[in-house]
Amino acid sequence: MDALADILQPHKELIGSIAAIVTIGQMFSGSFMCWDIYKQGSTRGVTIMPFIGGVVMSILNLKYGYILRDDTMILVNLVGLALNIIYVMIYFQYTSEKVKVWAQMGLAGALSAALIGYAQMEDPKLVENRFGLIITALMFYLIASPLFNLSEIIKNKSTEGMPFPIILSGTVVTFMWLLYGITLRNSFIVIQNIVAFVLCAVQLSLFVIYPSKPKEKSKAKKAKKID
């Protein structure tokens, strides 16, 4: 990794800027989900977890950016936090399960506060590695969450319900942050994004294998048009 870091080091600012731009672009992918919610007038079939997870991860990565004193991470996660708060507000506006959403937001807030509190109290010499490990574990969980329904995807032979724009942009973003982590010689950022890139690539491959809609639904739609 050191040899590659030496090669990339002169381009650190450029790589960081590209990583920031594609990450902010990815954050707007949540707007596609919000558009679907608006069109159907409800949150039916759409989970709030990508938005709440986005809020939590933006808060934690913002703190990590301050620990690393990295302006790129700070800027990106400020934008991400603002966008994900907007997405949560839109979701809340259209959901019929407002009490459940309040509970989920409360849990997310408590988790964020507890982890930020831990980062404040931890030994400054240890906090970078330990806090980075916590963020890594949470990020893996969120990225891998669409795969929790892998058995259903295989059974139905359909990727319906999987957020293609988020997965596609996530593949690009994780690759750029992998390069940026190498230039920083930060093992946590590198490990995070190697695993995240593989997880995104696996999910992306499912769209090649299976259609986005079940064959039965496609046939039914065609039959309706013929009638």
Backbone as CSV, one residue per row, in Angstrom:
resi,resn,N_x,N_y,N_z,CA_x,CA_y,CA_z,C_x,C_y,C_z
1,MET,0.827,-1.204,0.000,0.000,0.000,0.000,0.864,1.259,0.000
2,ASP,2.019,1.197,0.667,2.894,2.366,0.742,3.370,2.810,-0.644
3,ALA,3.690,1.815,-1.496,4.164,2.144,-2.849,3.068,2.859,-3.642
4,LEU,1.834,2.347,-3.523,0.711,2.979,-4.223,0.426,4.358,-3.644
5,ALA,0.570,4.484,-2.316,0.355,5.784,-1.653,1.348,6.815,-2.165
6,ASP,2.600,6.395,-2.371,3.626,7.305,-2.890,3.272,7.787,-4.296
7,ILE,2.712,6.868,-5.102,2.326,7.224,-6.477,1.150,8.207,-6.475
8,LEU,0.184,7.961,-5.557,-1.035,8.778,-5.524,-0.866,10.091,-4.748
9,GLN,0.135,10.164,-3.892,0.310,11.313,-2.998,0.292,12.669,-3.714
10,PRO,0.976,12.808,-4.858,0.949,14.115,-5.550,-0.452,14.513,-6.025
11,HIS,-1.344,13.526,-6.127,-2.705,13.787,-6.618,-3.732,13.761,-5.488
12,LYS,-3.258,13.877,-4.268,-4.138,13.769,-3.099,-5.307,14.742,-3.154
13,GLU,-5.038,16.018,-3.457,-6.098,17.026,-3.485,-7.126,16.730,-4.566
14,LEU,-6.653,16.297,-5.737,-7.558,15.970,-6.844,-8.439,14.774,-6.483
15,ILE,-7.824,13.730,-5.937,-8.579,12.528,-5.548,-9.604,12.876,-4.474
16,GLY,-9.196,13.685,-3.510,-10.103,14.102,-2.439,-11.287,14.898,-2.984
17,SER,-10.998,15.781,-3.952,-12.068,16.595,-4.547,-13.056,15.729,-5.323
18,ILE,-12.518,14.776,-6.102,-13.390,13.875,-6.874,-14.229,13.023,-5.921
19,ALA,-13.581,12.511,-4.854,-14.301,11.701,-3.867,-15.432,12.507,-3.235
20,ALA,-15.165,13.773,-2.938,-16.184,14.638,-2.338,-17.341,14.872,-3.299
21,ILE,-17.015,15.133,-4.574,-18.051,15.421,-5.578,-18.952,14.212,-5.799
22,VAL,-18.351,13.021,-5.989,-19.171,11.828,-6.250,-19.965,11.422,-5.015
23,THR,-19.413,11.702,-3.825,-20.139,11.382,-2.591,-21.361,12.272,-2.444
24,ILE,-21.189,13.561,-2.697,-22.324,14.487,-2.632,-23.358,14.105,-3.696
25,GLY,-22.869,13.704,-4.881,-23.782,13.232,-5.916,-24.578,12.026,-5.450
26,GLN,-23.901,11.091,-4.769,-24.587,9.898,-4.254,-25.653,10.272,-3.236
27,MET,-25.363,11.265,-2.434,-26.314,11.680,-1.402,-27.637,12.157,-2.014
28,PHE,-27.575,12.671,-3.231,-28.799,13.107,-3.909,-29.603,11.930,-4.455
29,SER,-29.004,10.721,-4.443,-29.732,9.552,-4.942,-30.950,9.238,-4.080
30,GLY,-30.935,9.694,-2.833,-32.102,9.514,-1.968,-33.319,10.260,-2.484
31,SER,-33.083,11.272,-3.328,-34.201,12.044,-3.891,-35.069,11.186,-4.812
32,PHE,-34.482,10.138,-5.415,-35.270,9.237,-6.264,-36.292,8.478,-5.422
33,MET,-35.867,8.051,-4.224,-36.781,7.360,-3.314,-37.877,8.310,-2.838
34,CYS,-37.483,9.552,-2.566,-38.468,10.548,-2.120,-39.465,10.866,-3.234
35,TRP,-38.994,10.858,-4.473,-39.885,11.101,-5.615,-40.913,9.987,-5.733
36,ASP,-40.471,8.742,-5.511,-41.403,7.607,-5.530,-42.459,7.747,-4.436
37,ILE,-42.020,8.196,-3.253,-42.948,8.412,-2.135,-43.974,9.476,-2.509
38,TYR,-43.504,10.569,-3.102,-44.386,11.669,-3.500,-45.400,11.213,-4.550
39,LYS,-44.934,10.439,-5.542,-45.817,9.995,-6.626,-46.937,9.088,-6.123
40,GLN,-46.604,8.173,-5.187,-47.635,7.253,-4.702,-48.386,7.806,-3.499
41,GLY,-47.906,8.941,-2.960,-48.611,9.592,-1.863,-48.495,8.883,-0.532
42,SER,-47.559,7.939,-0.439,-47.339,7.218,0.824,-45.945,6.605,0.805
43,THR,-45.554,6.034,1.946,-44.233,5.400,2.044,-44.319,3.890,1.863
44,ARG,-45.430,3.410,1.312,-45.625,1.976,1.120,-44.488,1.379,0.279
45,GLY,-43.861,0.329,0.824,-42.783,-0.341,0.099,-41.437,0.358,0.188
46,VAL,-41.364,1.473,0.919,-40.106,2.220,1.063,-39.735,2.276,2.536
47,THR,-38.529,1.866,2.865,-38.080,1.894,4.250,-37.353,3.199,4.563
48,ILE,-37.453,3.624,5.798,-36.783,4.867,6.218,-35.318,4.631,6.587
49,MET,-34.909,3.362,6.715,-33.576,3.050,7.218,-32.420,3.692,6.437
50,PRO,-32.473,3.770,5.074,-31.364,4.447,4.380,-31.217,5.905,4.793
51,PHE,-32.353,6.555,5.114,-32.304,7.969,5.498,-31.813,8.142,6.934
52,ILE,-32.356,7.342,7.845,-31.916,7.423,9.243,-30.454,6.981,9.346
53,GLY,-30.122,5.921,8.609,-28.732,5.475,8.592,-27.822,6.550,8.039
54,GLY,-28.311,7.276,7.026,-27.535,8.373,6.443,-27.285,9.495,7.434
55,VAL,-28.296,9.798,8.259,-28.139,10.832,9.292,-27.079,10.413,10.311
56,VAL,-27.204,9.176,10.803,-26.267,8.674,11.819,-24.844,8.638,11.277
57,MET,-24.675,8.078,10.070,-23.331,7.965,9.499,-22.732,9.331,9.182
58,SER,-23.564,10.285,8.766,-23.062,11.642,8.493,-22.565,12.298,9.777
59,ILE,-23.317,12.120,10.865,-22.909,12.691,12.157,-21.593,12.081,12.627
60,LEU,-21.502,10.744,12.552,-20.303,10.055,13.037,-19.091,10.345,12.152
61,ASN,-19.300,10.366,10.830,-18.181,10.674,9.935,-17.767,12.140,10.023
62,LEU,-18.717,12.999,10.368,-18.385,14.411,10.599,-17.449,14.527,11.802
63,LYS,-17.781,13.802,12.857,-16.927,13.778,14.045,-15.559,13.188,13.705
64,TYR,-15.553,12.117,12.913,-14.289,11.480,12.526,-13.450,12.434,11.683
65,GLY,-14.119,13.220,10.833,-13.413,14.213,10.029,-12.730,15.257,10.903
66,TYR,-13.399,15.654,11.997,-12.797,16.613,12.932,-11.616,15.982,13.669
67,ILE,-11.741,14.684,13.990,-10.641,13.988,14.661,-9.416,13.939,13.747
68,LEU,-9.653,13.664,12.456,-8.563,13.583,11.473,-8.117,14.960,10.988
69,ARG,-8.927,15.986,11.310,-8.700,17.348,10.802,-8.673,17.348,9.266
70,ASP,-9.662,16.653,8.695,-9.743,16.522,7.242,-10.916,17.342,6.718
71,ASP,-10.609,18.448,6.025,-11.645,19.365,5.546,-12.595,18.711,4.540
72,THR,-12.064,17.779,3.716,-12.900,17.112,2.713,-13.999,16.298,3.380
73,MET,-13.631,15.508,4.388,-14.613,14.688,5.105,-15.646,15.556,5.815
74,ILE,-15.194,16.652,6.390,-16.092,17.552,7.120,-17.129,18.152,6.173
75,LEU,-16.679,18.685,5.033,-17.580,19.304,4.058,-18.603,18.298,3.527
76,VAL,-18.123,17.128,3.124,-19.000,16.106,2.553,-20.079,15.692,3.539
77,ASN,-19.697,15.487,4.784,-20.661,14.989,5.761,-21.607,16.071,6.283
78,LEU,-21.216,17.325,6.193,-22.154,18.412,6.492,-23.277,18.429,5.458
79,VAL,-22.890,18.283,4.182,-23.886,18.229,3.103,-24.767,16.991,3.269
80,GLY,-24.127,15.848,3.555,-24.873,14.595,3.738,-25.864,14.675,4.876
81,LEU,-25.463,15.291,5.974,-26.352,15.432,7.120,-27.573,16.266,6.755
82,ALA,-27.340,17.389,6.088,-28.450,18.270,5.688,-29.429,17.550,4.755
83,LEU,-28.898,16.840,3.752,-29.756,16.142,2.793,-30.564,15.024,3.452
84,ASN,-29.921,14.242,4.310,-30.623,13.127,4.937,-31.677,13.594,5.938
85,ILE,-31.459,14.741,6.560,-32.492,15.314,7.430,-33.715,15.690,6.588
86,ILE,-33.471,16.263,5.406,-34.578,16.603,4.495,-35.329,15.341,4.078
87,TYR,-34.592,14.272,3.744,-35.226,13.012,3.331,-36.091,12.444,4.458
88,VAL,-35.585,12.507,5.682,-36.349,12.007,6.832,-37.632,12.817,7.010
89,MET,-37.534,14.135,6.834,-38.706,15.008,6.968,-39.766,14.675,5.905
90,ILE,-39.307,14.424,4.667,-40.244,14.058,3.592,-40.906,12.726,3.912
91,TYR,-40.117,11.773,4.362,-40.651,10.447,4.713,-41.691,10.577,5.817
92,PHE,-41.366,11.373,6.831,-42.277,11.562,7.968,-43.593,12.192,7.516
93,GLN,-43.508,13.100,6.561,-44.699,13.786,6.048,-45.690,12.799,5.425
94,TYR,-45.182,11.765,4.753,-46.051,10.854,4.007,-46.332,9.526,4.706
95,THR,-45.610,9.227,5.796,-45.826,7.937,6.447,-47.094,7.927,7.299
96,SER,-47.704,6.751,7.387,-48.877,6.586,8.252,-48.465,6.022,9.612
97,GLU,-47.165,5.697,9.748,-46.655,5.121,11.003,-45.748,6.123,11.712
98,LYS,-46.313,7.279,12.026,-45.508,8.356,12.596,-44.910,8.005,13.962
99,VAL,-45.647,7.268,14.779,-45.132,6.881,16.102,-43.900,5.991,15.945
100,LYS,-43.990,5.040,15.021,-42.859,4.136,14.765,-41.642,4.911,14.267
101,VAL,-41.882,5.889,13.385,-40.787,6.697,12.851,-40.156,7.544,13.950
102,TRP,-40.991,8.106,14.835,-40.474,8.859,15.976,-39.547,7.986,16.826
103,ALA,-39.972,6.740,17.057,-39.175,5.803,17.859,-37.837,5.507,17.179
104,GLN,-37.878,5.311,15.864,-36.648,5.032,15.117,-35.704,6.229,15.143
105,MET,-36.269,7.435,15.008,-35.446,8.643,15.046,-34.845,8.836,16.443
106,GLY,-35.643,8.532,17.471,-35.154,8.646,18.846,-34.002,7.693,19.108
107,LEU,-34.141,6.460,18.613,-33.080,5.461,18.781,-31.811,5.886,18.051
108,ALA,-31.986,6.412,16.837,-30.836,6.879,16.056,-30.142,8.048,16.750
109,GLY,-30.943,8.965,17.314,-30.379,10.101,18.034,-29.613,9.674,19.273
110,ALA,-30.173,8.707,20.000,-29.520,8.210,21.221,-28.201,7.521,20.878
111,LEU,-28.215,6.714,19.801,-26.990,6.017,19.380,-25.912,7.022,18.977
112,SER,-26.311,8.030,18.198,-25.351,9.054,17.761,-24.761,9.803,18.950
113,ALA,-25.632,10.200,19.886,-25.174,10.945,21.072,-24.218,10.105,21.916
114,ALA,-24.542,8.805,22.083,-23.699,7.920,22.890,-22.316,7.765,22.261
115,LEU,-22.272,7.601,20.944,-20.987,7.391,20.273,-20.152,8.680,20.208
116,ILE,-20.830,9.808,20.019,-20.112,11.087,20.046,-19.557,11.336,21.454
117,GLY,-20.365,11.012,22.482,-19.908,11.147,23.868,-18.690,10.278,24.138
118,TYR,-18.730,9.051,23.604,-17.583,8.146,23.761,-16.337,8.754,23.117
119,ALA,-16.488,9.304,21.907,-15.350,9.890,21.192,-14.755,11.064,21.964
120,GLN,-15.622,11.808,22.658,-15.144,12.948,23.448,-14.334,12.500,24.658
121,MET,-14.742,11.356,25.253,-14.093,10.900,26.490,-12.892,9.987,26.253
122,GLU,-12.801,9.412,25.059,-11.732,8.458,24.769,-10.364,9.133,24.737
123,ASP,-9.339,8.368,25.036,-7.950,8.825,24.972,-7.657,9.324,23.550
124,PRO,-7.194,10.577,23.415,-6.912,11.133,22.077,-5.971,10.264,21.243
125,LYS,-5.097,9.488,21.901,-4.159,8.633,21.175,-4.840,7.384,20.608
126,LEU,-5.986,7.032,21.193,-6.674,5.804,20.788,-7.961,6.054,19.997
127,VAL,-8.502,7.267,20.121,-9.835,7.533,19.575,-9.905,7.368,18.056
128,GLU,-8.843,7.745,17.339,-8.889,7.652,15.873,-9.135,6.210,15.426
129,ASN,-8.373,5.265,15.991,-8.525,3.862,15.604,-9.821,3.250,16.119
130,ARG,-10.152,3.496,17.376,-11.326,2.868,17.971,-12.633,3.425,17.405
131,PHE,-12.676,4.742,17.236,-13.883,5.353,16.671,-14.021,4.954,15.202
132,GLY,-12.891,4.855,14.529,-12.905,4.415,13.143,-13.433,2.993,13.007
133,LEU,-13.110,2.142,13.980,-13.588,0.756,13.972,-15.110,0.697,14.134
134,ILE,-15.624,1.545,15.023,-17.081,1.603,15.245,-17.794,2.047,13.965
135,ILE,-17.289,3.100,13.338,-17.888,3.604,12.099,-17.843,2.537,11.006
136,THR,-16.721,1.824,10.936,-16.568,0.769,9.936,-17.638,-0.308,10.107
137,ALA,-17.848,-0.752,11.347,-18.843,-1.796,11.622,-20.246,-1.340,11.231
138,LEU,-20.597,-0.100,11.592,-21.922,0.433,11.255,-22.096,0.594,9.744
139,MET,-21.043,1.035,9.078,-21.125,1.227,7.640,-21.335,-0.104,6.923
140,PHE,-20.614,-1.143,7.362,-20.779,-2.468,6.754,-22.215,-2.956,6.913
141,TYR,-22.777,-2.719,8.088,-24.152,-3.160,8.356,-25.131,-2.479,7.407
142,LEU,-24.990,-1.168,7.251,-25.912,-0.409,6.402,-25.771,-0.777,4.927
143,ILE,-24.523,-0.917,4.466,-24.303,-1.240,3.059,-24.799,-2.649,2.733
144,ALA,-24.602,-3.569,3.685,-24.991,-4.966,3.449,-26.481,-5.217,3.657
145,SER,-27.207,-4.253,4.243,-28.612,-4.486,4.607,-29.499,-4.951,3.443
146,PRO,-29.314,-4.453,2.189,-30.150,-4.982,1.102,-29.946,-6.480,0.860
147,LEU,-28.782,-7.001,1.255,-28.498,-8.423,1.056,-29.178,-9.309,2.095
148,PHE,-29.770,-8.691,3.124,-30.476,-9.483,4.139,-31.673,-10.206,3.519
149,ASN,-32.164,-9.658,2.405,-33.296,-10.282,1.701,-32.835,-11.092,0.493
150,LEU,-31.573,-11.532,0.518,-31.009,-12.249,-0.625,-31.817,-13.499,-0.980
151,SER,-32.281,-14.214,0.031,-33.055,-15.435,-0.235,-34.337,-15.118,-1.006
152,GLU,-34.980,-13.985,-0.664,-36.201,-13.566,-1.367,-35.893,-13.146,-2.803
153,ILE,-34.761,-12.473,-2.968,-34.354,-12.025,-4.306,-34.140,-13.240,-5.211
154,ILE,-33.452,-14.249,-4.672,-33.189,-15.464,-5.449,-34.485,-16.229,-5.698
155,LYS,-35.332,-16.298,-4.674,-36.599,-17.022,-4.790,-37.501,-16.390,-5.860
156,ASN,-37.617,-15.048,-5.810,-38.482,-14.331,-6.756,-37.786,-14.020,-8.086
157,LYS,-36.450,-14.246,-8.102,-35.647,-13.921,-9.283,-35.889,-12.482,-9.726
158,SER,-35.864,-11.593,-8.740,-36.126,-10.176,-9.003,-35.387,-9.302,-7.996
159,THR,-34.873,-8.167,-8.465,-34.212,-7.199,-7.581,-35.148,-6.044,-7.233
160,GLU,-36.449,-6.253,-7.416,-37.419,-5.208,-7.098,-37.276,-4.826,-5.627
161,GLY,-37.265,-3.535,-5.355,-37.137,-3.053,-3.984,-35.709,-2.682,-3.613
162,MET,-34.731,-3.154,-4.393,-33.335,-2.776,-4.135,-33.066,-1.401,-4.758
163,PRO,-32.456,-0.495,-4.003,-32.242,0.882,-4.495,-31.076,0.972,-5.483
164,PHE,-31.359,0.745,-6.758,-30.301,0.721,-7.781,-29.460,2.006,-7.821
165,PRO,-30.079,3.227,-7.812,-29.254,4.446,-7.881,-28.266,4.544,-6.716
166,ILE,-28.709,4.142,-5.515,-27.847,4.217,-4.338,-26.710,3.196,-4.446
167,ILE,-27.031,1.986,-4.932,-26.017,0.930,-5.044,-24.991,1.267,-6.122
168,LEU,-25.462,1.742,-7.272,-24.551,2.098,-8.369,-23.614,3.230,-7.953
169,SER,-24.195,4.285,-7.398,-23.362,5.420,-6.978,-22.450,5.025,-5.820
170,GLY,-22.934,4.112,-4.962,-22.122,3.642,-3.845,-20.873,2.914,-4.307
171,THR,-20.985,2.181,-5.418,-19.833,1.462,-5.970,-18.752,2.446,-6.407
172,VAL,-19.174,3.518,-7.067,-18.225,4.542,-7.529,-17.611,5.278,-6.338
173,VAL,-18.460,5.647,-5.395,-18.013,6.417,-4.232,-17.000,5.643,-3.394
174,THR,-17.305,4.379,-3.114,-16.389,3.592,-2.271,-15.031,3.396,-2.942
175,PHE,-15.038,3.296,-4.269,-13.762,3.162,-4.979,-12.927,4.435,-4.833
176,MET,-13.568,5.600,-4.957,-12.837,6.869,-4.844,-12.307,7.084,-3.422
177,TRP,-13.130,6.722,-2.404,-12.669,6.874,-1.025,-11.574,5.867,-0.685
178,LEU,-11.582,4.726,-1.373,-10.492,3.758,-1.214,-9.174,4.387,-1.663
179,LEU,-9.210,5.029,-2.827,-8.005,5.706,-3.323,-7.575,6.828,-2.374
180,TYR,-8.567,7.582,-1.869,-8.240,8.702,-0.968,-7.660,8.179,0.348
181,GLY,-8.213,7.071,0.850,-7.691,6.468,2.078,-6.251,6.012,1.918
182,ILE,-5.925,5.516,0.716,-4.548,5.089,0.443,-3.606,6.288,0.481
183,THR,-4.044,7.427,-0.099,-3.184,8.624,-0.085,-2.976,9.135,1.338
184,LEU,-3.990,8.934,2.197,-3.877,9.366,3.601,-3.100,8.359,4.450
185,ARG,-2.881,7.153,3.876,-2.285,6.034,4.611,-3.098,5.712,5.875
186,ASN,-4.439,5.823,5.715,-5.350,5.542,6.826,-5.943,4.149,6.622
187,SER,-5.520,3.197,7.461,-5.922,1.800,7.274,-7.424,1.596,7.420
188,PHE,-8.070,2.376,8.312,-9.505,2.207,8.513,-10.293,2.637,7.281
189,ILE,-9.934,3.763,6.697,-10.621,4.222,5.494,-10.402,3.228,4.352
190,VAL,-9.184,2.681,4.257,-8.879,1.705,3.207,-9.691,0.431,3.401
191,ILE,-9.656,-0.142,4.622,-10.386,-1.384,4.900,-11.891,-1.176,4.719
192,GLN,-12.391,-0.054,5.243,-13.814,0.293,5.083,-14.231,0.182,3.627
193,ASN,-13.462,0.825,2.782,-13.890,0.979,1.401,-13.562,-0.220,0.511
194,ILE,-12.595,-1.039,0.902,-12.384,-2.299,0.179,-13.603,-3.192,0.373
195,VAL,-14.004,-3.370,1.645,-15.152,-4.228,1.945,-16.435,-3.621,1.368
196,ALA,-16.609,-2.293,1.532,-17.810,-1.620,1.030,-17.905,-1.740,-0.493
197,PHE,-16.770,-1.609,-1.172,-16.758,-1.734,-2.631,-17.184,-3.140,-3.057
198,VAL,-16.672,-4.148,-2.371,-17.036,-5.533,-2.688,-18.527,-5.765,-2.460
199,LEU,-19.059,-5.249,-1.326,-20.487,-5.411,-1.021,-21.363,-4.735,-2.087
200,CYS,-20.963,-3.524,-2.483,-21.725,-2.807,-3.518,-21.644,-3.542,-4.853
201,ALA,-20.454,-4.057,-5.179,-20.272,-4.767,-6.446,-21.121,-6.041,-6.496
202,VAL,-21.202,-6.747,-5.364,-22.021,-7.959,-5.291,-23.487,-7.607,-5.537
203,GLN,-23.955,-6.531,-4.877,-25.351,-6.111,-5.056,-25.606,-5.650,-6.487
204,LEU,-24.628,-4.961,-7.065,-24.769,-4.483,-8.443,-24.870,-5.670,-9.404
205,SER,-24.128,-6.731,-9.112,-24.156,-7.907,-9.986,-25.530,-8.573,-9.994
206,LEU,-26.288,-8.402,-8.903,-27.630,-8.986,-8.845,-28.553,-8.370,-9.894
207,PHE,-28.314,-7.094,-10.227,-29.143,-6.426,-11.243,-28.837,-6.971,-12.643
208,VAL,-27.627,-7.509,-12.807,-27.267,-8.129,-14.089,-27.937,-9.502,-14.202
209,ILE,-28.005,-10.212,-13.068,-28.566,-11.574,-13.058,-30.090,-11.558,-13.092
210,TYR,-30.688,-10.657,-12.270,-32.147,-10.639,-12.136,-32.730,-9.300,-12.603
211,PRO,-33.956,-9.315,-13.132,-34.613,-8.059,-13.537,-35.052,-7.259,-12.310
212,SER,-35.377,-5.984,-12.531,-35.806,-5.136,-11.414,-37.251,-5.390,-11.016
213,LYS,-38.006,-6.100,-11.901,-39.397,-6.431,-11.597,-39.632,-7.913,-11.878
214,PRO,-40.433,-8.563,-11.048,-40.710,-9.984,-11.283,-41.337,-10.209,-12.646
215,LYS,-41.043,-11.355,-13.248,-41.582,-11.668,-14.574,-43.099,-11.680,-14.583
216,GLU,-43.685,-12.159,-13.481,-45.149,-12.241,-13.406,-45.776,-10.866,-13.547
217,LYS,-45.154,-9.864,-12.863,-45.700,-8.503,-12.915,-45.539,-7.916,-14.309
218,SER,-44.389,-8.204,-14.926,-44.141,-7.681,-16.269,-45.162,-8.240,-17.262
219,LYS,-45.431,-9.563,-17.124,-46.398,-10.199,-18.009,-47.798,-9.637,-17.802
220,ALA,-48.135,-9.398,-16.526,-49.456,-8.862,-16.198,-49.639,-7.479,-16.808
221,LYS,-48.584,-6.665,-16.759,-48.656,-5.309,-17.320,-48.844,-5.365,-18.842
222,LYS,-48.111,-6.308,-19.479,-48.230,-6.455,-20.930,-49.641,-6.905,-21.317
223,ALA,-50.182,-7.830,-20.534,-51.532,-8.335,-20.791,-52.563,-7.223,-20.664
224,LYS,-52.345,-6.333,-19.661,-53.267,-5.205,-19.456,-53.245,-4.264,-20.665
225,LYS,-52.041,-4.021,-21.184,-51.920,-3.122,-22.329,-52.622,-3.697,-23.558
226,ILE,-52.497,-5.032,-23.739,-53.137,-5.695,-24.879,-54.654,-5.600,-24.782
227,ASP,-55.175,-5.806,-23.546,-56.622,-5.700,-23.329,-57.090,-4.272,-23.588
